[in-house]
Amino acid sequence: MYLFYIFLVPACTISFLYGYTTFEVITLKYPDLYALLADAPEAKQYFEKLPDYVREQISTRANGVNSFESLRDYADNLLRGDD
């Protein structure tokens, strides 16, 4: 007999099968940067701490930023030359 349970918790799925646990992170997608910032306080706080020029550059491509992960990736790319 196969038992398979899925429990949904914020931003992740935990599956139990035969006593083994797998963990999968689900990235929440938003229509654009502004929807992300309005709905995700952690993303808004991160965005507000970025330098002005990085925020401006990201804002010019707001439609391409649809998750906290994509926001961090974009910011990391822009900041890479600041070392």
C-alpha distances in whole Angstrom, upper triangle without the diagonal:
4,7,10,13,17,20,23,26,29,30,26,23,20,17,14,11,10,13,16,18,20,23,24,28,29,32,34,36,40,42,45,46,48,45,43,46,46,42,41,44,43,43,47,48,47,49,52,52,53,56,58,58,55,54,56,55,51,53,54,51,49,47,46,44,41,39,40,39,41,44,44,44,47,49,48,49,52,53,52,56,57,57
4,6,10,13,17,20,23,26,26,23,19,17,13,11,8,8,11,13,15,16,19,21,24,25,29,30,33,36,39,41,43,44,41,39,42,42,39,38,40,39,40,43,44,43,45,48,49,49,53,54,55,51,50,53,51,48,49,51,47,46,44,42,41,37,35,36,35,38,40,40,40,43,45,44,46,49,49,49,53,53,53
4,7,10,13,17,19,23,23,20,16,14,11,8,7,7,10,12,13,15,17,19,22,23,27,28,31,34,37,39,40,42,38,37,39,39,36,35,37,36,37,40,41,41,43,46,46,47,50,52,53,49,48,51,49,46,47,49,46,44,42,40,39,35,33,34,33,36,38,38,38,41,43,42,44,47,47,47,51,52,52
4,7,10,13,16,20,20,17,13,11,7,6,5,8,10,11,11,12,14,15,19,19,23,24,27,30,33,35,37,38,35,33,36,36,32,31,34,33,34,37,38,37,39,42,43,43,47,49,49,45,44,47,46,42,43,45,42,40,38,37,35,32,30,30,30,32,35,34,35,38,39,39,41,43,44,44,48,48,48
4,7,10,13,16,17,14,10,9,6,6,7,10,11,11,10,11,13,14,17,17,21,22,25,28,31,33,34,35,32,30,33,33,29,28,31,30,31,34,35,35,37,39,40,41,45,46,47,43,42,45,44,40,41,43,40,38,36,35,33,30,27,28,28,30,33,33,33,36,38,37,39,42,42,42,46,47,47
4,7,10,13,14,11,7,6,5,7,9,13,13,12,10,10,11,11,13,14,17,18,21,24,27,30,31,32,28,27,29,29,25,25,27,26,27,30,32,31,33,36,37,37,41,43,43,40,38,41,40,36,37,40,36,34,33,31,29,26,24,24,24,27,29,29,30,33,34,34,36,38,39,39,43,43,44
4,6,10,11,9,6,6,7,9,12,15,14,14,11,11,11,11,13,13,16,17,20,23,26,28,29,30,27,25,27,27,23,22,24,24,25,28,29,29,31,33,34,35,39,41,41,38,37,39,39,35,36,38,35,33,32,31,28,25,22,23,23,26,28,28,29,32,33,33,35,37,38,38,42,42,42
4,7,8,7,5,7,9,12,15,18,18,17,14,13,11,11,11,10,13,13,17,19,23,25,25,26,23,21,23,23,19,19,21,21,22,24,26,26,28,30,31,32,36,37,38,35,33,36,35,32,32,35,32,29,28,27,25,21,19,20,20,23,24,25,26,29,30,30,32,34,35,36,39,39,40
4,6,6,6,8,11,14,17,20,19,18,14,14,11,11,10,10,13,13,16,19,22,24,24,24,21,19,21,21,17,16,18,17,19,22,23,23,25,27,28,29,33,35,36,32,31,34,34,30,31,33,31,28,27,27,24,21,18,18,18,21,23,23,24,27,28,28,31,33,33,34,37,37,38
4,6,8,11,14,17,20,24,22,21,17,15,12,11,9,9,10,10,13,15,19,20,20,21,18,16,17,17,14,12,14,14,15,18,19,19,21,24,25,26,30,31,32,29,27,30,30,26,27,30,27,25,24,23,20,17,15,14,16,18,19,20,22,24,24,25,28,29,29,31,34,34,35
4,7,10,14,17,20,23,22,20,16,14,11,9,6,5,7,7,11,14,17,18,18,19,17,14,16,17,14,12,14,13,14,17,18,18,20,22,23,24,28,29,30,27,25,28,28,24,25,27,25,22,22,21,18,15,12,12,12,15,16,17,18,21,22,22,24,26,27,28,31,31,32
4,7,10,13,16,20,18,16,13,10,7,6,5,5,8,10,13,17,20,21,22,23,20,18,20,21,17,16,18,16,17,21,21,21,23,26,26,27,30,32,33,29,28,31,30,27,28,30,28,25,24,23,20,17,14,14,14,17,19,19,20,23,24,24,26,28,29,29,33,33,34
4,6,10,13,16,16,14,10,8,6,5,7,7,11,12,16,19,22,24,25,26,23,21,23,24,20,19,21,20,21,24,25,25,27,29,30,30,34,36,36,33,32,35,34,30,31,33,30,28,27,25,23,20,17,18,17,20,22,22,23,26,27,27,29,32,32,32,36,36,37
4,7,10,13,12,10,7,6,5,7,9,11,14,16,19,23,26,28,28,30,27,24,27,27,24,22,24,23,24,27,28,27,29,32,32,33,37,39,39,35,35,38,37,33,34,37,34,32,31,29,27,24,21,21,20,23,25,25,25,29,30,29,31,34,34,34,38,38,38
4,7,10,10,8,6,6,7,9,12,13,17,19,22,25,28,30,31,32,30,27,30,30,27,25,28,26,27,30,31,30,33,35,36,36,40,42,42,38,38,41,39,36,37,39,36,34,33,31,29,26,24,24,23,26,28,28,28,31,33,32,34,37,37,37,41,41,41
4,7,6,6,5,7,9,12,15,17,20,22,25,29,32,34,35,36,33,31,33,34,30,29,31,29,30,34,34,34,36,39,39,39,43,45,46,42,41,44,43,39,41,43,40,38,37,35,33,30,27,27,26,29,32,31,31,35,36,35,37,40,40,40,44,44,44
4,5,5,7,9,12,14,17,19,23,25,28,31,34,36,37,39,36,34,36,37,33,32,34,32,33,37,37,37,39,42,42,42,46,48,48,44,44,47,45,42,43,45,42,40,39,37,35,32,30,30,29,31,34,33,33,37,38,37,39,42,42,42,45,46,46
4,6,9,11,15,17,21,23,26,29,31,35,38,40,41,42,40,37,40,40,37,35,37,35,37,40,40,39,42,45,44,45,49,51,51,47,47,50,48,45,47,49,45,44,42,40,38,36,33,33,32,35,37,36,36,40,41,40,42,45,45,44,48,49,48
4,7,10,13,16,20,22,26,28,31,34,38,39,40,41,39,36,38,39,35,34,35,33,35,38,38,37,40,43,42,43,47,49,50,46,45,49,47,44,46,48,45,43,42,40,38,35,32,32,31,34,36,35,35,39,40,38,40,44,43,43,46,47,46
4,7,10,13,17,19,23,25,28,32,35,37,37,39,36,34,36,37,33,31,33,31,32,36,36,35,37,40,40,40,44,46,46,43,42,46,44,41,43,45,42,40,39,37,35,32,29,29,28,31,33,32,32,35,36,35,37,40,40,39,43,44,43
4,7,10,13,16,19,22,25,29,32,33,33,35,33,30,32,33,30,28,29,27,29,32,32,31,34,36,36,37,40,43,43,39,39,42,41,37,39,41,38,37,36,34,31,29,26,26,24,27,29,28,29,32,33,32,34,37,37,36,40,41,40
4,7,10,13,16,19,22,26,29,30,30,33,30,27,30,31,28,26,27,25,26,30,30,29,31,34,34,34,38,40,40,36,36,39,38,34,36,38,35,33,32,30,28,26,23,23,21,24,26,25,25,29,30,29,31,34,34,33,37,38,37
4,7,10,13,16,19,22,26,27,27,29,27,24,26,27,24,22,24,22,22,26,26,25,27,30,30,30,34,36,37,33,32,35,34,31,33,35,32,30,29,27,25,22,19,19,18,21,23,22,22,26,27,26,28,31,31,30,34,35,34
4,6,10,13,15,19,22,24,24,26,24,21,24,25,22,20,22,20,20,24,25,23,25,28,28,29,32,34,34,30,30,33,31,28,30,32,28,27,26,24,22,19,16,16,15,18,20,19,20,23,24,24,25,28,29,28,32,33,33
4,6,9,12,16,19,20,20,22,20,17,20,21,18,16,18,16,17,20,21,20,22,25,25,25,28,30,31,27,26,29,28,24,26,28,25,23,23,21,18,16,13,13,11,14,17,16,17,20,21,21,23,25,25,26,30,30,30
4,6,9,13,16,17,18,20,18,15,18,19,16,14,17,16,16,19,21,19,21,24,25,25,28,30,30,26,25,28,27,23,24,26,23,21,20,18,16,13,11,11,11,13,16,16,16,19,21,21,23,25,26,26,30,31,31
4,6,10,13,14,14,17,14,12,15,16,14,12,15,14,13,16,18,17,17,21,22,21,25,26,26,23,22,24,23,19,21,23,19,17,17,15,12,10,7,8,8,10,12,13,13,16,17,18,20,22,23,24,27,28,29
4,7,10,12,12,14,11,9,12,13,11,10,13,13,12,14,17,16,17,20,21,21,25,25,26,22,21,23,22,19,19,21,18,16,15,14,11,8,6,8,9,10,12,14,15,16,18,19,21,23,24,25,28,29,30
4,7,9,10,12,10,8,12,13,11,11,15,15,12,15,18,17,17,20,22,21,24,24,25,21,20,21,20,17,17,19,16,13,11,11,9,5,5,8,10,10,11,14,14,15,17,19,20,21,23,25,28,28,30
4,5,7,9,6,6,9,10,9,10,14,14,12,13,17,16,15,18,21,20,23,23,23,20,18,19,19,15,15,16,14,11,9,10,8,5,6,9,11,11,11,14,15,15,17,20,20,21,23,25,28,28,31
4,7,8,6,8,11,11,11,13,16,17,14,15,19,18,17,19,22,21,24,23,23,20,18,19,18,15,14,15,12,9,7,9,8,6,9,12,14,12,13,16,17,16,18,21,21,22,24,26,29,29,32
4,6,6,6,9,10,11,12,15,16,12,13,16,16,14,16,19,18,20,19,19,16,14,15,14,11,10,11,9,6,5,7,5,5,8,11,13,11,10,14,15,13,15,18,18,18,21,23,25,26,29
4,6,5,6,9,10,10,12,13,9,9,13,12,10,12,15,14,16,16,16,13,11,12,12,8,7,10,8,5,6,8,5,6,8,9,11,10,8,12,13,11,12,16,16,16,18,21,23,23,26
4,5,5,6,9,10,12,13,10,9,13,13,11,12,16,15,18,16,17,15,12,13,14,11,9,12,11,7,9,11,9,9,11,11,15,13,11,15,17,15,15,19,20,19,21,24,26,25,28
4,6,5,6,8,11,13,11,10,14,15,13,15,18,18,21,20,21,18,15,17,17,14,12,15,13,10,10,12,10,8,10,11,14,13,12,16,17,17,17,21,22,21,23,26,28,28,31
4,5,5,6,9,10,7,8,11,12,10,13,16,16,19,18,19,17,14,16,16,13,12,15,13,10,11,11,8,7,7,7,11,11,9,12,14,14,15,18,19,19,21,23,26,25,28
4,6,5,7,8,6,5,8,9,8,10,13,13,16,16,18,15,12,14,16,12,11,15,14,11,13,13,10,10,9,9,13,12,10,13,15,15,14,18,19,19,20,23,25,24,27
4,6,7,10,9,7,11,13,12,12,16,17,19,19,21,19,15,17,19,16,14,17,17,13,14,16,13,12,12,12,16,16,14,16,19,18,18,21,23,23,24,27,29,28,30
4,6,9,9,8,11,13,13,14,17,18,22,21,23,21,18,20,21,17,17,20,18,15,15,17,13,11,11,11,14,15,14,16,19,19,19,22,24,24,25,27,30,29,31
4,6,5,6,9,10,11,12,15,16,19,20,22,19,16,19,20,17,16,20,18,15,16,16,13,11,9,8,12,13,12,13,16,17,17,19,21,22,22,24,27,27,28
4,5,5,6,9,10,10,12,15,18,19,21,19,16,19,20,17,17,21,20,17,19,19,15,14,12,10,14,15,13,14,18,18,17,19,22,22,22,24,27,26,27
4,5,5,6,9,10,11,13,17,18,20,17,15,19,20,17,17,21,20,17,19,19,15,14,11,8,11,14,11,11,15,16,15,16,19,20,19,22,24,23,25
4,5,5,6,9,10,11,15,16,17,14,12,16,16,13,14,17,16,14,15,15,11,11,9,6,9,10,8,9,12,13,12,14,17,17,17,19,22,21,23
4,5,5,6,9,10,13,14,16,14,11,14,16,13,13,16,16,13,16,16,13,13,11,9,13,13,10,11,15,14,13,16,18,18,18,21,23,22,24
4,5,5,6,9,12,14,16,14,12,16,17,15,15,19,19,16,19,19,15,16,14,11,14,15,12,12,16,16,13,16,19,18,17,20,22,21,22
4,6,5,7,11,12,14,12,10,14,15,13,14,17,17,15,18,17,14,15,12,9,11,12,9,8,12,12,10,12,15,14,14,16,19,17,19
4,5,5,9,10,12,9,7,10,12,9,10,14,14,12,15,15,12,13,12,10,12,12,8,9,12,11,9,12,14,13,13,16,18,17,19
4,6,8,9,12,10,8,11,13,12,12,16,16,15,18,18,15,17,16,13,16,16,12,12,15,14,12,14,17,15,15,18,20,18,20
4,7,9,12,10,9,13,14,13,14,18,18,17,20,20,17,19,17,14,16,16,13,12,15,14,11,13,16,14,13,16,17,15,17
4,6,8,6,6,10,11,10,12,15,16,15,18,18,15,17,16,14,15,14,11,10,13,11,8,10,12,10,9,13,14,12,15
4,6,5,6,9,10,11,12,15,16,16,20,19,17,20,19,17,18,17,14,13,15,13,10,12,13,10,9,13,13,11,14
4,5,5,6,9,10,10,13,15,15,19,19,17,20,20,18,20,18,15,15,17,14,11,14,15,12,11,15,15,13,17
4,6,5,6,9,10,11,13,14,18,17,16,20,20,19,19,17,14,15,16,13,10,13,13,9,10,13,13,12,15
4,5,5,6,8,10,11,12,16,15,13,17,17,15,16,14,11,11,12,9,7,9,10,6,7,11,12,11,14
4,6,5,6,9,10,10,14,14,12,15,15,14,15,14,10,11,13,10,8,12,12,10,11,14,15,14,18
4,5,5,6,9,10,13,14,13,16,17,17,18,16,13,14,15,12,11,14,14,11,13,16,16,16,19
4,5,5,7,9,12,12,11,15,16,16,17,14,11,13,13,9,9,12,11,8,11,14,14,15,18
4,5,5,6,9,9,8,12,13,12,13,10,8,10,11,7,7,11,11,9,12,14,16,16,19
4,5,5,9,9,9,12,14,14,16,13,10,13,14,11,11,15,14,13,15,18,19,19,22
4,6,8,9,10,14,16,17,18,14,13,16,15,12,13,16,15,13,16,19,19,20,23
4,6,6,7,10,13,14,15,12,11,14,13,10,12,15,14,13,16,18,19,20,24
4,5,5,8,11,12,14,11,10,13,13,11,12,16,15,15,17,20,21,22,25
4,6,7,11,13,14,11,11,15,15,12,15,18,17,17,20,22,24,25,28
4,6,9,12,12,8,9,12,11,9,12,15,14,14,18,19,21,23,25
4,6,8,9,6,6,9,10,8,10,13,13,14,16,18,20,21,24
4,7,8,6,8,11,11,11,13,16,16,17,19,21,24,24,27
4,5,5,6,9,10,11,12,14,15,17,18,20,23,24,25
4,6,5,6,9,10,11,12,14,15,16,18,21,21,23
4,5,5,6,9,10,10,12,14,15,16,20,20,21
4,5,5,6,8,10,11,12,14,15,18,19,21
4,5,5,6,9,10,11,12,14,17,17,19
4,5,5,6,9,10,10,12,15,15,17
4,5,5,6,9,10,10,14,15,16
4,5,5,6,9,10,13,14,16
4,5,5,6,8,11,11,14
4,5,5,6,9,10,11
4,6,5,8,10,12
4,6,7,8,11
4,5,5,8
4,6,7
4,6
4
